[in-house]
Amino acid sequence: MSAAGISTERVKAFLEAYAAAFQRQDKISPEVAQARVIWALHGEGDRPLYEFEATYTLAALEGELKIVQVISENEQPNFRGVMRERG
């Protein structure tokens, strides 16, 4: 086991740099965790496009956090809506 295992603070720091909101973390083992985040995507001129939720499975591999799985249940409908608006 690596000394730099999974901690809530480490997962939040890893994902919050990119996500609009960190919802929760569930620790699966000392080196594996799942985290749920909300993404807020913006377009030209920082215009809000849409938000979606995603669940990430992260693992501490060789001392670094790595995303090993992503599940997003509501991104595609939001993305399609933006594309329909653009014509």
Phi and psi restraints in degrees (range 20) as a CNS / XPLOR table:
assign (resid 1 and name C) (resid 2 and name N)
       (resid 2 and name CA) (resid 2 and name C) 1.0 -74.3 20.0 2
assign (resid 2 and name N) (resid 2 and name CA)
       (resid 2 and name C) (resid 3 and name N) 1.0 146.5 20.0 2
assign (resid 2 and name C) (resid 3 and name N)
       (resid 3 and name CA) (resid 3 and name C) 1.0 -66.1 20.0 2
assign (resid 3 and name N) (resid 3 and name CA)
       (resid 3 and name C) (resid 4 and name N) 1.0 -24.6 20.0 2
assign (resid 3 and name C) (resid 4 and name N)
       (resid 4 and name CA) (resid 4 and name C) 1.0 -98.1 20.0 2
assign (resid 4 and name N) (resid 4 and name CA)
       (resid 4 and name C) (resid 5 and name N) 1.0 68.4 20.0 2
assign (resid 4 and name C) (resid 5 and name N)
       (resid 5 and name CA) (resid 5 and name C) 1.0 -77.0 20.0 2
assign (resid 5 and name N) (resid 5 and name CA)
       (resid 5 and name C) (resid 6 and name N) 1.0 -164.5 20.0 2
assign (resid 5 and name C) (resid 6 and name N)
       (resid 6 and name CA) (resid 6 and name C) 1.0 -84.7 20.0 2
assign (resid 6 and name N) (resid 6 and name CA)
       (resid 6 and name C) (resid 7 and name N) 1.0 129.9 20.0 2
assign (resid 6 and name C) (resid 7 and name N)
       (resid 7 and name CA) (resid 7 and name C) 1.0 -134.8 20.0 2
assign (resid 7 and name N) (resid 7 and name CA)
       (resid 7 and name C) (resid 8 and name N) 1.0 155.2 20.0 2
assign (resid 7 and name C) (resid 8 and name N)
       (resid 8 and name CA) (resid 8 and name C) 1.0 -56.6 20.0 2
assign (resid 8 and name N) (resid 8 and name CA)
       (resid 8 and name C) (resid 9 and name N) 1.0 -44.1 20.0 2
assign (resid 8 and name C) (resid 9 and name N)
       (resid 9 and name CA) (resid 9 and name C) 1.0 -62.2 20.0 2
assign (resid 9 and name N) (resid 9 and name CA)
       (resid 9 and name C) (resid 10 and name N) 1.0 -40.4 20.0 2
assign (resid 9 and name C) (resid 10 and name N)
       (resid 10 and name CA) (resid 10 and name C) 1.0 -68.4 20.0 2
assign (resid 10 and name N) (resid 10 and name CA)
       (resid 10 and name C) (resid 11 and name N) 1.0 -42.2 20.0 2
assign (resid 10 and name C) (resid 11 and name N)
       (resid 11 and name CA) (resid 11 and name C) 1.0 -65.5 20.0 2
assign (resid 11 and name N) (resid 11 and name CA)
       (resid 11 and name C) (resid 12 and name N) 1.0 -45.3 20.0 2
assign (resid 11 and name C) (resid 12 and name N)
       (resid 12 and name CA) (resid 12 and name C) 1.0 -60.7 20.0 2
assign (resid 12 and name N) (resid 12 and name CA)
       (resid 12 and name C) (resid 13 and name N) 1.0 -44.5 20.0 2
assign (resid 12 and name C) (resid 13 and name N)
       (resid 13 and name CA) (resid 13 and name C) 1.0 -62.3 20.0 2
assign (resid 13 and name N) (resid 13 and name CA)
       (resid 13 and name C) (resid 14 and name N) 1.0 -37.2 20.0 2
assign (resid 13 and name C) (resid 14 and name N)
       (resid 14 and name CA) (resid 14 and name C) 1.0 -67.5 20.0 2
assign (resid 14 and name N) (resid 14 and name CA)
       (resid 14 and name C) (resid 15 and name N) 1.0 -44.3 20.0 2
assign (resid 14 and name C) (resid 15 and name N)
       (resid 15 and name CA) (resid 15 and name C) 1.0 -90.2 20.0 2
assign (resid 15 and name N) (resid 15 and name CA)
       (resid 15 and name C) (resid 16 and name N) 1.0 -32.7 20.0 2
assign (resid 15 and name C) (resid 16 and name N)
       (resid 16 and name CA) (resid 16 and name C) 1.0 -66.7 20.0 2
assign (resid 16 and name N) (resid 16 and name CA)
       (resid 16 and name C) (resid 17 and name N) 1.0 -19.5 20.0 2
assign (resid 16 and name C) (resid 17 and name N)
       (resid 17 and name CA) (resid 17 and name C) 1.0 -63.3 20.0 2
assign (resid 17 and name N) (resid 17 and name CA)
       (resid 17 and name C) (resid 18 and name N) 1.0 -21.3 20.0 2
assign (resid 17 and name C) (resid 18 and name N)
       (resid 18 and name CA) (resid 18 and name C) 1.0 -117.5 20.0 2
assign (resid 18 and name N) (resid 18 and name CA)
       (resid 18 and name C) (resid 19 and name N) 1.0 -27.6 20.0 2
assign (resid 18 and name C) (resid 19 and name N)
       (resid 19 and name CA) (resid 19 and name C) 1.0 -97.1 20.0 2
assign (resid 19 and name N) (resid 19 and name CA)
       (resid 19 and name C) (resid 20 and name N) 1.0 154.9 20.0 2
assign (resid 19 and name C) (resid 20 and name N)
       (resid 20 and name CA) (resid 20 and name C) 1.0 -75.1 20.0 2
assign (resid 20 and name N) (resid 20 and name CA)
       (resid 20 and name C) (resid 21 and name N) 1.0 -34.6 20.0 2
assign (resid 20 and name C) (resid 21 and name N)
       (resid 21 and name CA) (resid 21 and name C) 1.0 -153.8 20.0 2
assign (resid 21 and name N) (resid 21 and name CA)
       (resid 21 and name C) (resid 22 and name N) 1.0 133.9 20.0 2
assign (resid 21 and name C) (resid 22 and name N)
       (resid 22 and name CA) (resid 22 and name C) 1.0 -93.5 20.0 2
assign (resid 22 and name N) (resid 22 and name CA)
       (resid 22 and name C) (resid 23 and name N) 1.0 118.6 20.0 2
assign (resid 22 and name C) (resid 23 and name N)
       (resid 23 and name CA) (resid 23 and name C) 1.0 -89.2 20.0 2
assign (resid 23 and name N) (resid 23 and name CA)
       (resid 23 and name C) (resid 24 and name N) 1.0 -49.9 20.0 2
assign (resid 23 and name C) (resid 24 and name N)
       (resid 24 and name CA) (resid 24 and name C) 1.0 -165.6 20.0 2
assign (resid 24 and name N) (resid 24 and name CA)
       (resid 24 and name C) (resid 25 and name N) 1.0 165.2 20.0 2
assign (resid 24 and name C) (resid 25 and name N)
       (resid 25 and name CA) (resid 25 and name C) 1.0 -133.5 20.0 2
assign (resid 25 and name N) (resid 25 and name CA)
       (resid 25 and name C) (resid 26 and name N) 1.0 136.8 20.0 2
assign (resid 25 and name C) (resid 26 and name N)
       (resid 26 and name CA) (resid 26 and name C) 1.0 -119.3 20.0 2
assign (resid 26 and name N) (resid 26 and name CA)
       (resid 26 and name C) (resid 27 and name N) 1.0 116.6 20.0 2
assign (resid 26 and name C) (resid 27 and name N)
       (resid 27 and name CA) (resid 27 and name C) 1.0 -80.9 20.0 2
assign (resid 27 and name N) (resid 27 and name CA)
       (resid 27 and name C) (resid 28 and name N) 1.0 122.9 20.0 2
assign (resid 27 and name C) (resid 28 and name N)
       (resid 28 and name CA) (resid 28 and name C) 1.0 -92.1 20.0 2
assign (resid 28 and name N) (resid 28 and name CA)
       (resid 28 and name C) (resid 29 and name N) 1.0 -39.9 20.0 2
assign (resid 28 and name C) (resid 29 and name N)
       (resid 29 and name CA) (resid 29 and name C) 1.0 -153.5 20.0 2
assign (resid 29 and name N) (resid 29 and name CA)
       (resid 29 and name C) (resid 30 and name N) 1.0 177.8 20.0 2
assign (resid 29 and name C) (resid 30 and name N)
       (resid 30 and name CA) (resid 30 and name C) 1.0 -59.5 20.0 2
assign (resid 30 and name N) (resid 30 and name CA)
       (resid 30 and name C) (resid 31 and name N) 1.0 -21.9 20.0 2
assign (resid 30 and name C) (resid 31 and name N)
       (resid 31 and name CA) (resid 31 and name C) 1.0 -123.0 20.0 2
assign (resid 31 and name N) (resid 31 and name CA)
       (resid 31 and name C) (resid 32 and name N) 1.0 7.7 20.0 2
assign (resid 31 and name C) (resid 32 and name N)
       (resid 32 and name CA) (resid 32 and name C) 1.0 -135.1 20.0 2
assign (resid 32 and name N) (resid 32 and name CA)
       (resid 32 and name C) (resid 33 and name N) 1.0 136.0 20.0 2
assign (resid 32 and name C) (resid 33 and name N)
       (resid 33 and name CA) (resid 33 and name C) 1.0 -146.2 20.0 2
assign (resid 33 and name N) (resid 33 and name CA)
       (resid 33 and name C) (resid 34 and name N) 1.0 158.4 20.0 2
assign (resid 33 and name C) (resid 34 and name N)
       (resid 34 and name CA) (resid 34 and name C) 1.0 -114.9 20.0 2
assign (resid 34 and name N) (resid 34 and name CA)
       (resid 34 and name C) (resid 35 and name N) 1.0 142.2 20.0 2
assign (resid 34 and name C) (resid 35 and name N)
       (resid 35 and name CA) (resid 35 and name C) 1.0 -134.1 20.0 2
assign (resid 35 and name N) (resid 35 and name CA)
       (resid 35 and name C) (resid 36 and name N) 1.0 140.3 20.0 2
assign (resid 35 and name C) (resid 36 and name N)
       (resid 36 and name CA) (resid 36 and name C) 1.0 -111.3 20.0 2
assign (resid 36 and name N) (resid 36 and name CA)
       (resid 36 and name C) (resid 37 and name N) 1.0 130.1 20.0 2
assign (resid 36 and name C) (resid 37 and name N)
       (resid 37 and name CA) (resid 37 and name C) 1.0 -134.4 20.0 2
assign (resid 37 and name N) (resid 37 and name CA)
       (resid 37 and name C) (resid 38 and name N) 1.0 160.4 20.0 2
assign (resid 37 and name C) (resid 38 and name N)
       (resid 38 and name CA) (resid 38 and name C) 1.0 -111.1 20.0 2
assign (resid 38 and name N) (resid 38 and name CA)
       (resid 38 and name C) (resid 39 and name N) 1.0 129.7 20.0 2
assign (resid 38 and name C) (resid 39 and name N)
       (resid 39 and name CA) (resid 39 and name C) 1.0 -101.6 20.0 2
assign (resid 39 and name N) (resid 39 and name CA)
       (resid 39 and name C) (resid 40 and name N) 1.0 140.2 20.0 2
assign (resid 39 and name C) (resid 40 and name N)
       (resid 40 and name CA) (resid 40 and name C) 1.0 -121.7 20.0 2
assign (resid 40 and name N) (resid 40 and name CA)
       (resid 40 and name C) (resid 41 and name N) 1.0 104.1 20.0 2
assign (resid 40 and name C) (resid 41 and name N)
       (resid 41 and name CA) (resid 41 and name C) 1.0 -88.5 20.0 2
assign (resid 41 and name N) (resid 41 and name CA)
       (resid 41 and name C) (resid 42 and name N) 1.0 140.5 20.0 2
assign (resid 41 and name C) (resid 42 and name N)
       (resid 42 and name CA) (resid 42 and name C) 1.0 -125.0 20.0 2
assign (resid 42 and name N) (resid 42 and name CA)
       (resid 42 and name C) (resid 43 and name N) 1.0 150.0 20.0 2
assign (resid 42 and name C) (resid 43 and name N)
       (resid 43 and name CA) (resid 43 and name C) 1.0 -107.9 20.0 2
assign (resid 43 and name N) (resid 43 and name CA)
       (resid 43 and name C) (resid 44 and name N) 1.0 -150.6 20.0 2
assign (resid 43 and name C) (resid 44 and name N)
       (resid 44 and name CA) (resid 44 and name C) 1.0 -57.6 20.0 2
assign (resid 44 and name N) (resid 44 and name CA)
       (resid 44 and name C) (resid 45 and name N) 1.0 141.1 20.0 2
assign (resid 44 and name C) (resid 45 and name N)
       (resid 45 and name CA) (resid 45 and name C) 1.0 63.4 20.0 2
assign (resid 45 and name N) (resid 45 and name CA)
       (resid 45 and name C) (resid 46 and name N) 1.0 23.0 20.0 2
assign (resid 45 and name C) (resid 46 and name N)
       (resid 46 and name CA) (resid 46 and name C) 1.0 62.3 20.0 2
assign (resid 46 and name N) (resid 46 and name CA)
       (resid 46 and name C) (resid 47 and name N) 1.0 25.4 20.0 2
assign (resid 46 and name C) (resid 47 and name N)
       (resid 47 and name CA) (resid 47 and name C) 1.0 -71.3 20.0 2
assign (resid 47 and name N) (resid 47 and name CA)
       (resid 47 and name C) (resid 48 and name N) 1.0 126.3 20.0 2
assign (resid 47 and name C) (resid 48 and name N)
       (resid 48 and name CA) (resid 48 and name C) 1.0 -61.7 20.0 2
assign (resid 48 and name N) (resid 48 and name CA)
       (resid 48 and name C) (resid 49 and name N) 1.0 133.9 20.0 2
assign (resid 48 and name C) (resid 49 and name N)
       (resid 49 and name CA) (resid 49 and name C) 1.0 -102.3 20.0 2
assign (resid 49 and name N) (resid 49 and name CA)
       (resid 49 and name C) (resid 50 and name N) 1.0 -57.9 20.0 2
assign (resid 49 and name C) (resid 50 and name N)
       (resid 50 and name CA) (resid 50 and name C) 1.0 -170.5 20.0 2
assign (resid 50 and name N) (resid 50 and name CA)
       (resid 50 and name C) (resid 51 and name N) 1.0 165.2 20.0 2
assign (resid 50 and name C) (resid 51 and name N)
       (resid 51 and name CA) (resid 51 and name C) 1.0 -115.3 20.0 2
assign (resid 51 and name N) (resid 51 and name CA)
       (resid 51 and name C) (resid 52 and name N) 1.0 152.2 20.0 2
assign (resid 51 and name C) (resid 52 and name N)
       (resid 52 and name CA) (resid 52 and name C) 1.0 -151.7 20.0 2
assign (resid 52 and name N) (resid 52 and name CA)
       (resid 52 and name C) (resid 53 and name N) 1.0 160.5 20.0 2
assign (resid 52 and name C) (resid 53 and name N)
       (resid 53 and name CA) (resid 53 and name C) 1.0 -106.5 20.0 2
assign (resid 53 and name N) (resid 53 and name CA)
       (resid 53 and name C) (resid 54 and name N) 1.0 147.7 20.0 2
assign (resid 53 and name C) (resid 54 and name N)
       (resid 54 and name CA) (resid 54 and name C) 1.0 -144.8 20.0 2
assign (resid 54 and name N) (resid 54 and name CA)
       (resid 54 and name C) (resid 55 and name N) 1.0 145.6 20.0 2
assign (resid 54 and name C) (resid 55 and name N)
       (resid 55 and name CA) (resid 55 and name C) 1.0 -111.9 20.0 2
assign (resid 55 and name N) (resid 55 and name CA)
       (resid 55 and name C) (resid 56 and name N) 1.0 127.7 20.0 2
assign (resid 55 and name C) (resid 56 and name N)
       (resid 56 and name CA) (resid 56 and name C) 1.0 -112.6 20.0 2
assign (resid 56 and name N) (resid 56 and name CA)
       (resid 56 and name C) (resid 57 and name N) 1.0 136.7 20.0 2
assign (resid 56 and name C) (resid 57 and name N)
       (resid 57 and name CA) (resid 57 and name C) 1.0 -99.9 20.0 2
assign (resid 57 and name N) (resid 57 and name CA)
       (resid 57 and name C) (resid 58 and name N) 1.0 122.3 20.0 2
assign (resid 57 and name C) (resid 58 and name N)
       (resid 58 and name CA) (resid 58 and name C) 1.0 -117.3 20.0 2
assign (resid 58 and name N) (resid 58 and name CA)
       (resid 58 and name C) (resid 59 and name N) 1.0 147.0 20.0 2
assign (resid 58 and name C) (resid 59 and name N)
       (resid 59 and name CA) (resid 59 and name C) 1.0 -134.5 20.0 2
assign (resid 59 and name N) (resid 59 and name CA)
       (resid 59 and name C) (resid 60 and name N) 1.0 143.8 20.0 2
assign (resid 59 and name C) (resid 60 and name N)
       (resid 60 and name CA) (resid 60 and name C) 1.0 -85.7 20.0 2
assign (resid 60 and name N) (resid 60 and name CA)
       (resid 60 and name C) (resid 61 and name N) 1.0 106.2 20.0 2
assign (resid 60 and name C) (resid 61 and name N)
       (resid 61 and name CA) (resid 61 and name C) 1.0 -117.6 20.0 2
assign (resid 61 and name N) (resid 61 and name CA)
       (resid 61 and name C) (resid 62 and name N) 1.0 120.3 20.0 2
assign (resid 61 and name C) (resid 62 and name N)
       (resid 62 and name CA) (resid 62 and name C) 1.0 52.6 20.0 2
assign (resid 62 and name N) (resid 62 and name CA)
       (resid 62 and name C) (resid 63 and name N) 1.0 38.9 20.0 2
assign (resid 62 and name C) (resid 63 and name N)
       (resid 63 and name CA) (resid 63 and name C) 1.0 84.0 20.0 2
assign (resid 63 and name N) (resid 63 and name CA)
       (resid 63 and name C) (resid 64 and name N) 1.0 -2.6 20.0 2
assign (resid 63 and name C) (resid 64 and name N)
       (resid 64 and name CA) (resid 64 and name C) 1.0 -119.6 20.0 2
assign (resid 64 and name N) (resid 64 and name CA)
       (resid 64 and name C) (resid 65 and name N) 1.0 145.1 20.0 2
assign (resid 64 and name C) (resid 65 and name N)
       (resid 65 and name CA) (resid 65 and name C) 1.0 -76.2 20.0 2
assign (resid 65 and name N) (resid 65 and name CA)
       (resid 65 and name C) (resid 66 and name N) 1.0 133.7 20.0 2
assign (resid 65 and name C) (resid 66 and name N)
       (resid 66 and name CA) (resid 66 and name C) 1.0 -130.6 20.0 2
assign (resid 66 and name N) (resid 66 and name CA)
       (resid 66 and name C) (resid 67 and name N) 1.0 140.6 20.0 2
assign (resid 66 and name C) (resid 67 and name N)
       (resid 67 and name CA) (resid 67 and name C) 1.0 -81.7 20.0 2
assign (resid 67 and name N) (resid 67 and name CA)
       (resid 67 and name C) (resid 68 and name N) 1.0 122.8 20.0 2
assign (resid 67 and name C) (resid 68 and name N)
       (resid 68 and name CA) (resid 68 and name C) 1.0 -110.6 20.0 2
assign (resid 68 and name N) (resid 68 and name CA)
       (resid 68 and name C) (resid 69 and name N) 1.0 -13.7 20.0 2
assign (resid 68 and name C) (resid 69 and name N)
       (resid 69 and name CA) (resid 69 and name C) 1.0 -159.2 20.0 2
assign (resid 69 and name N) (resid 69 and name CA)
       (resid 69 and name C) (resid 70 and name N) 1.0 143.5 20.0 2
assign (resid 69 and name C) (resid 70 and name N)
       (resid 70 and name CA) (resid 70 and name C) 1.0 -132.1 20.0 2
assign (resid 70 and name N) (resid 70 and name CA)
       (resid 70 and name C) (resid 71 and name N) 1.0 133.0 20.0 2
assign (resid 70 and name C) (resid 71 and name N)
       (resid 71 and name CA) (resid 71 and name C) 1.0 -126.6 20.0 2
assign (resid 71 and name N) (resid 71 and name CA)
       (resid 71 and name C) (resid 72 and name N) 1.0 121.2 20.0 2
assign (resid 71 and name C) (resid 72 and name N)
       (resid 72 and name CA) (resid 72 and name C) 1.0 -125.2 20.0 2
assign (resid 72 and name N) (resid 72 and name CA)
       (resid 72 and name C) (resid 73 and name N) 1.0 116.5 20.0 2
assign (resid 72 and name C) (resid 73 and name N)
       (resid 73 and name CA) (resid 73 and name C) 1.0 -90.3 20.0 2
assign (resid 73 and name N) (resid 73 and name CA)
       (resid 73 and name C) (resid 74 and name N) 1.0 -20.3 20.0 2
assign (resid 73 and name C) (resid 74 and name N)
       (resid 74 and name CA) (resid 74 and name C) 1.0 -128.4 20.0 2
assign (resid 74 and name N) (resid 74 and name CA)
       (resid 74 and name C) (resid 75 and name N) 1.0 16.6 20.0 2
assign (resid 74 and name C) (resid 75 and name N)
       (resid 75 and name CA) (resid 75 and name C) 1.0 -76.9 20.0 2
assign (resid 75 and name N) (resid 75 and name CA)
       (resid 75 and name C) (resid 76 and name N) 1.0 -44.5 20.0 2
assign (resid 75 and name C) (resid 76 and name N)
       (resid 76 and name CA) (resid 76 and name C) 1.0 -58.2 20.0 2
assign (resid 76 and name N) (resid 76 and name CA)
       (resid 76 and name C) (resid 77 and name N) 1.0 -46.2 20.0 2
assign (resid 76 and name C) (resid 77 and name N)
       (resid 77 and name CA) (resid 77 and name C) 1.0 -61.1 20.0 2
assign (resid 77 and name N) (resid 77 and name CA)
       (resid 77 and name C) (resid 78 and name N) 1.0 -38.8 20.0 2
assign (resid 77 and name C) (resid 78 and name N)
       (resid 78 and name CA) (resid 78 and name C) 1.0 -66.4 20.0 2
assign (resid 78 and name N) (resid 78 and name CA)
       (resid 78 and name C) (resid 79 and name N) 1.0 -43.2 20.0 2
assign (resid 78 and name C) (resid 79 and name N)
       (resid 79 and name CA) (resid 79 and name C) 1.0 -62.1 20.0 2
assign (resid 79 and name N) (resid 79 and name CA)
       (resid 79 and name C) (resid 80 and name N) 1.0 -44.9 20.0 2
assign (resid 79 and name C) (resid 80 and name N)
       (resid 80 and name CA) (resid 80 and name C) 1.0 -61.5 20.0 2
assign (resid 80 and name N) (resid 80 and name CA)
       (resid 80 and name C) (resid 81 and name N) 1.0 -38.2 20.0 2
assign (resid 80 and name C) (resid 81 and name N)
       (resid 81 and name CA) (resid 81 and name C) 1.0 -61.1 20.0 2
assign (resid 81 and name N) (resid 81 and name CA)
       (resid 81 and name C) (resid 82 and name N) 1.0 -42.5 20.0 2
assign (resid 81 and name C) (resid 82 and name N)
       (resid 82 and name CA) (resid 82 and name C) 1.0 -64.2 20.0 2
assign (resid 82 and name N) (resid 82 and name CA)
       (resid 82 and name C) (resid 83 and name N) 1.0 -42.6 20.0 2
assign (resid 82 and name C) (resid 83 and name N)
       (resid 83 and name CA) (resid 83 and name C) 1.0 -65.9 20.0 2
assign (resid 83 and name N) (resid 83 and name CA)
       (resid 83 and name C) (resid 84 and name N) 1.0 -37.6 20.0 2
assign (resid 83 and name C) (resid 84 and name N)
       (resid 84 and name CA) (resid 84 and name C) 1.0 -63.7 20.0 2
assign (resid 84 and name N) (resid 84 and name CA)
       (resid 84 and name C) (resid 85 and name N) 1.0 -40.7 20.0 2
assign (resid 84 and name C) (resid 85 and name N)
       (resid 85 and name CA) (resid 85 and name C) 1.0 -62.0 20.0 2
assign (resid 85 and name N) (resid 85 and name CA)
       (resid 85 and name C) (resid 86 and name N) 1.0 -34.9 20.0 2
assign (resid 85 and name C) (resid 86 and name N)
       (resid 86 and name CA) (resid 86 and name C) 1.0 -76.5 20.0 2
assign (resid 86 and name N) (resid 86 and name CA)
       (resid 86 and name C) (resid 87 and name N) 1.0 -18.1 20.0 2
